[in-house]
Amino acid sequence: MHPRARARRPRPVRTDPAAHPARPDPGSRAPRAPGGCRAPAPPAPPAPAALSPAALRAARGLLALPGGAFLMGGQDPDGVPGDGEGPVREVRLTPFAIAATTVTNAEFASFVRETGYVTDAERFGSSFVFEGFLTDRVRAASPQVAATPWWRAVEGASRRAPEGPGSDFAARQQHPVVHVSWNDARAYCAWSGTRLPTEAQWEYAARGGAVGTRYPWGDELAPGGREMLNIWQGDFPTRNVGRHRSTAPVRSYRPNGHGLYNVLGNVWEWCADRFSPDHHRPDTPATRQDPLGPPTGPARVMRGGSHMCHASYCNRYRLAARSANTPDSSSGNIGFRIAR
């Protein structure tokens, strides 16, 4: 069946039986790509023998981090047990470099201009968009996701048209690129001579030197009433009173102790690892020294939460919080940053 013939099915969502006995975890987690009707995913292009000037610019200015030992994971009382946030464990990393920001619309557009790359959302012909961002005409033509009705499967939604037909990213050049799958992020990395960070590298970098705290700046979400990140504020999903309606520019808010911006909120960030709730629990060299995640599994890790996270549903805008999605899934709240 052609991928445009029907909307993609939502990915199964995990629930927290203790906190939400009968309610799926909806807010920031995006639906997944289709099962049997998907277009075949193309392999990532091999890294060119010599990177082009545009590719070199894309990877310029990564922040060099020393690595070493840090405490990974958390035991936040409001964490979802099935996510596998704990145990808190000492992990050691060799030095690496990571981008200060997520990849922007302008940066991804340079990659597309040079390579002609077509994203998974463009090949499928649709992607998922929060219904509050849609025009009445687009909303009426876009089916709801049954378990999370604020998500709509929108024909024509992609990085070029974040809210579907009639929208574009012209005024959002310095916002994070969205509607990009893990496959798309991997292709961008191959072009730029970089890679996605491992989950451990992501958390080490996101903590910015903070030890055992919920956020890079401490344990209080809004110290002194100051807005520190781009998440949903107000009544989800009907009223958002935060500074930003959707994504924010990638250098919004204060950077963390390592110089990274927006590690929490704004957009989910793909990591290299496959997802497992318990692969990391045993204390072994493979899980404590430069861990790479499980060798097999259908989903890839996402970290950081997004602008659609809200305390009443999905509070995964904490440093230890984790989620996952299939590598061909895309939505208006998933992006990525690069590492090397």
C-alpha positions as CSV (number, residue, x, y, z in Angstrom):
1,M,0.0,0.0,0.0
2,H,1.3,3.5,-0.8
3,P,2.3,5.4,2.4
4,R,-0.2,8.2,1.6
5,A,-3.1,5.8,1.5
6,R,-3.8,6.0,5.3
7,A,-2.6,7.9,8.3
8,R,0.2,6.5,10.4
9,R,-0.8,4.5,13.5
10,P,0.2,6.0,16.8
11,R,3.0,4.3,18.6
12,P,1.9,2.4,21.7
13,V,2.3,4.6,24.7
14,R,3.5,3.5,28.1
15,T,1.5,4.4,31.2
16,D,2.3,5.0,34.8
17,P,-0.2,2.8,36.6
18,A,0.5,4.4,39.9
19,A,-0.1,8.0,38.8
20,H,-2.4,7.6,35.9
21,P,-4.2,4.2,36.2
22,A,-6.3,4.5,33.0
23,R,-4.8,7.4,31.1
24,P,-2.1,7.0,28.4
25,D,1.0,9.2,28.7
26,P,0.2,11.7,26.0
27,G,1.5,15.2,26.2
28,S,5.0,15.4,24.7
29,R,5.4,11.9,23.3
30,A,4.8,11.8,19.6
31,P,2.9,9.1,17.8
32,R,4.9,6.6,15.8
33,A,5.2,5.8,12.1
34,P,3.1,3.2,10.4
35,G,3.7,-0.5,10.6
36,G,3.1,-2.5,7.5
37,C,2.5,0.4,5.1
38,R,5.7,2.2,5.5
39,A,8.0,3.1,2.7
40,P,11.3,1.4,2.8
41,A,13.8,3.5,4.8
42,P,16.8,4.4,2.8
43,P,20.2,3.8,4.3
44,A,22.1,6.8,5.5
45,P,24.5,8.1,2.8
46,P,28.1,7.2,3.5
47,A,30.3,10.0,4.8
48,P,32.0,11.7,1.8
49,A,35.7,11.3,1.4
50,A,36.1,15.1,1.8
51,L,33.5,17.1,3.5
52,S,32.1,20.1,1.6
53,P,32.4,23.6,2.9
54,A,28.7,23.5,3.9
55,A,29.2,20.3,5.8
56,L,32.3,21.6,7.5
57,R,30.3,24.7,8.6
58,A,27.6,22.4,10.0
59,A,30.0,20.7,12.3
60,R,32.0,23.8,13.3
61,G,32.1,25.0,16.9
62,L,31.2,21.8,18.7
63,L,32.0,22.0,22.4
64,A,34.8,19.8,23.6
65,L,34.0,18.1,26.9
66,P,36.5,16.2,29.0
67,G,34.4,13.2,29.9
68,G,35.3,11.3,33.0
69,A,33.0,9.8,35.7
70,F,29.5,11.2,36.4
71,L,26.3,10.0,38.0
72,M,23.8,9.1,35.4
73,G,20.1,8.4,35.9
74,G,17.7,9.5,38.6
75,Q,15.1,8.4,41.2
76,D,12.7,11.2,40.9
77,P,9.4,10.3,42.7
78,D,7.4,11.4,39.7
79,G,9.4,9.4,37.2
80,V,7.6,6.7,35.2
81,P,8.9,3.2,36.3
82,G,8.6,1.8,32.8
83,D,11.0,4.4,31.4
84,G,14.0,3.0,33.3
85,E,15.4,6.2,34.6
86,G,17.3,4.5,37.4
87,P,19.3,3.3,39.0
88,V,21.7,6.2,39.7
89,R,25.0,4.8,38.6
90,E,28.5,6.0,37.9
91,V,29.3,6.1,34.2
92,R,32.7,6.9,32.7
93,L,33.1,8.6,29.3
94,T,36.0,9.3,27.2
95,P,36.3,12.9,25.9
96,F,33.9,13.9,23.1
97,A,32.4,17.0,21.5
98,I,28.8,18.1,21.2
99,A,26.9,20.9,19.7
100,A,25.7,23.8,21.8
101,T,22.3,23.8,20.1
102,T,20.0,21.5,18.2
103,V,20.3,21.5,14.4
104,T,18.4,24.5,13.0
105,N,16.0,24.8,10.1
106,A,18.7,26.8,8.3
107,E,21.4,24.1,8.9
108,F,19.2,21.2,7.8
109,A,18.2,23.2,4.7
110,S,21.8,23.5,3.7
111,F,22.2,19.7,3.9
112,V,19.1,19.2,1.7
113,R,20.2,21.8,-0.9
114,E,23.6,20.0,-1.2
115,T,22.4,16.4,-1.2
116,G,18.8,16.4,-2.3
117,Y,17.8,14.4,0.8
118,V,14.1,13.6,1.3
119,T,13.0,13.1,4.9
120,D,10.9,10.3,6.1
121,A,7.9,12.6,6.7
122,E,8.1,13.8,3.0
123,R,8.3,10.2,1.8
124,F,5.4,9.1,3.9
125,G,3.4,12.2,2.8
126,S,2.4,13.1,6.4
127,S,3.6,13.8,9.9
128,F,2.1,14.5,13.3
129,V,1.1,18.1,14.4
130,F,-0.5,19.4,17.5
131,E,-4.1,20.3,16.5
132,G,-3.9,23.7,18.2
133,F,-1.4,24.8,15.6
134,L,-3.6,23.9,12.6
135,T,-5.9,26.1,10.6
136,D,-9.6,25.1,10.6
137,R,-9.3,23.7,7.1
138,V,-6.3,21.6,7.8
139,R,-7.7,20.3,11.1
140,A,-10.9,19.2,9.5
141,A,-9.0,17.2,6.9
142,S,-6.6,15.6,9.4
143,P,-7.6,12.5,11.5
144,Q,-7.0,12.5,15.2
145,V,-4.9,10.0,17.0
146,A,-7.3,7.9,19.0
147,A,-5.5,7.8,22.3
148,T,-4.1,11.3,22.1
149,P,-6.7,13.4,20.2
150,W,-4.5,16.6,20.3
151,W,-2.2,14.9,17.7
152,R,-3.4,15.0,14.1
153,A,-1.9,13.1,11.2
154,V,-1.5,15.9,8.7
155,E,-1.0,15.3,5.0
156,G,1.8,17.5,3.8
157,A,3.3,18.3,7.2
158,S,7.1,18.2,7.1
159,R,10.1,20.3,8.1
160,R,9.2,22.5,5.1
161,A,5.6,22.9,6.3
162,P,5.7,22.4,10.1
163,E,1.9,22.9,10.5
164,G,1.0,21.3,7.1
165,P,-0.3,23.0,3.9
166,G,0.0,26.8,4.0
167,S,2.8,26.9,6.6
168,D,6.5,27.2,6.2
169,F,9.7,27.7,8.2
170,A,10.8,31.0,6.6
171,A,10.5,33.0,9.8
172,R,12.0,30.2,11.9
173,Q,15.5,29.7,10.4
174,Q,17.1,29.6,13.9
175,H,14.4,27.4,15.4
176,P,15.2,23.6,15.7
177,V,14.4,21.6,12.6
178,V,11.4,19.3,13.4
179,H,9.5,16.5,11.6
180,V,12.8,14.7,11.4
181,S,13.1,11.0,12.1
182,W,16.1,9.2,13.6
183,N,16.9,8.1,10.1
184,D,16.9,11.7,8.9
185,A,19.2,12.8,11.8
186,R,21.6,10.0,11.0
187,A,21.8,11.0,7.4
188,Y,22.6,14.6,8.4
189,C,25.3,13.3,10.6
190,A,26.8,11.2,7.8
191,W,26.9,14.3,5.6
192,S,28.5,16.5,8.3
193,G,31.1,14.0,9.5
194,T,29.4,13.8,12.9
195,R,27.1,11.4,14.7
196,L,24.3,11.5,17.2
197,P,25.4,11.5,20.9
198,T,25.0,8.4,22.9
199,E,22.4,8.6,25.6
200,A,25.2,8.8,28.3
201,Q,27.0,11.5,26.4
202,W,23.7,13.4,26.1
203,E,23.0,13.3,29.8
204,Y,26.6,14.2,30.8
205,A,26.5,17.2,28.5
206,A,22.9,18.2,29.5
207,R,23.8,18.1,33.2
208,G,26.5,20.7,32.6
209,G,28.3,19.6,35.7
210,A,25.2,19.4,37.9
211,V,25.1,16.4,40.2
212,G,21.9,14.7,41.3
213,T,19.6,17.6,40.4
214,R,16.4,17.5,38.4
215,Y,17.4,20.3,36.1
216,P,20.8,21.8,35.1
217,W,20.1,24.8,37.3
218,G,18.9,22.8,40.4
219,D,15.8,21.2,41.7
220,E,13.3,24.1,41.3
221,L,11.6,24.3,38.0
222,A,11.2,28.1,38.0
223,P,13.6,29.6,40.6
224,G,12.3,33.0,41.7
225,G,9.5,32.7,39.2
226,R,11.9,32.8,36.3
227,E,11.0,30.8,33.1
228,M,14.0,28.6,32.4
229,L,12.8,26.3,29.6
230,N,10.2,26.1,26.9
231,I,7.4,23.7,28.1
232,W,3.6,24.0,28.1
233,Q,2.4,26.3,30.8
234,G,-1.2,26.6,31.6
235,D,-3.9,24.0,31.0
236,F,-2.9,21.2,28.7
237,P,-4.0,20.9,25.9
238,T,-6.2,24.0,25.7
239,R,-4.3,27.0,27.1
240,N,-0.6,27.7,26.9
241,V,0.6,30.9,28.7
242,G,4.3,30.3,28.3
243,R,6.7,32.7,26.5
244,H,6.7,30.6,23.3
245,R,3.6,29.1,21.6
246,S,5.6,26.3,19.9
247,T,9.4,25.9,19.4
248,A,11.7,28.6,20.5
249,P,15.0,29.7,18.8
250,V,17.8,27.3,19.6
251,R,19.7,29.8,21.8
252,S,16.8,30.8,24.0
253,Y,17.2,30.8,27.8
254,R,20.4,30.5,29.7
255,P,23.0,27.9,28.7
256,N,24.0,25.2,31.1
257,G,27.4,24.8,32.8
258,H,28.8,23.2,29.6
259,G,27.4,25.9,27.3
260,L,24.5,23.9,25.9
261,Y,21.2,25.6,25.2
262,N,17.7,24.2,25.6
263,V,18.7,20.7,26.7
264,L,15.3,20.5,28.4
265,G,12.0,21.4,26.7
266,N,11.7,22.9,23.2
267,V,12.2,19.6,21.2
268,W,12.9,16.0,22.0
269,E,16.4,15.1,20.9
270,W,17.3,11.8,19.2
271,C,20.2,9.8,20.7
272,A,22.2,7.0,19.0
273,D,21.1,4.3,21.4
274,R,18.3,1.7,21.1
275,F,15.9,1.9,23.9
276,S,15.5,-0.5,26.8
277,P,14.1,0.1,30.3
278,D,16.5,-2.3,31.9
279,H,19.6,-3.0,29.7
280,H,21.6,-0.5,31.8
281,R,20.7,-1.9,35.2
282,P,23.5,-4.6,35.5
283,D,26.8,-3.2,36.6
284,T,29.1,-4.3,33.8
285,P,31.8,-2.7,31.7
286,A,29.4,-2.4,28.8
287,T,26.9,-0.4,30.8
288,R,29.4,1.7,32.8
289,Q,32.2,2.7,30.4
290,D,31.1,4.6,27.3
291,P,27.8,2.7,27.1
292,L,26.2,2.3,23.7
293,G,22.8,0.9,24.8
294,P,21.4,-2.5,23.8
295,P,22.5,-4.2,20.6
296,T,18.9,-4.8,19.4
297,G,15.5,-3.2,19.7
298,P,12.9,-1.5,17.6
299,A,13.0,2.0,19.2
300,R,15.6,4.7,19.6
301,V,16.1,6.9,22.7
302,M,14.9,10.5,22.9
303,R,15.8,12.8,25.7
304,G,15.0,16.3,27.0
305,G,11.2,16.6,26.6
306,S,9.6,19.2,24.4
307,H,7.5,22.4,24.3
308,M,4.4,20.1,24.7
309,C,5.5,18.6,28.0
310,H,3.3,19.5,30.9
311,A,3.3,18.5,34.6
312,S,-0.2,17.1,34.5
313,Y,0.6,14.5,31.8
314,C,4.3,14.2,30.8
315,N,6.9,15.8,33.0
316,R,9.9,14.3,31.0
317,Y,11.6,17.7,31.0
318,R,14.0,16.4,33.7
319,L,17.6,15.5,33.3
320,A,17.0,11.8,34.1
321,A,13.8,11.4,32.1
322,R,13.8,9.3,28.9
323,S,11.5,8.3,26.1
324,A,11.7,6.5,22.8
325,N,10.2,6.2,19.4
326,T,10.6,4.2,16.2
327,P,13.5,5.4,14.0
328,D,11.1,6.5,11.1
329,S,8.7,8.5,13.3
330,S,8.5,12.2,13.1
331,S,6.4,15.1,14.6
332,G,6.4,18.8,15.3
333,N,8.3,18.4,18.6
334,I,11.3,16.1,17.7
335,G,14.7,17.3,16.6
336,F,18.4,16.5,17.3
337,R,21.9,17.8,18.1
338,I,25.1,16.4,16.8
339,A,28.3,15.1,18.5
340,R,31.7,13.9,17.5
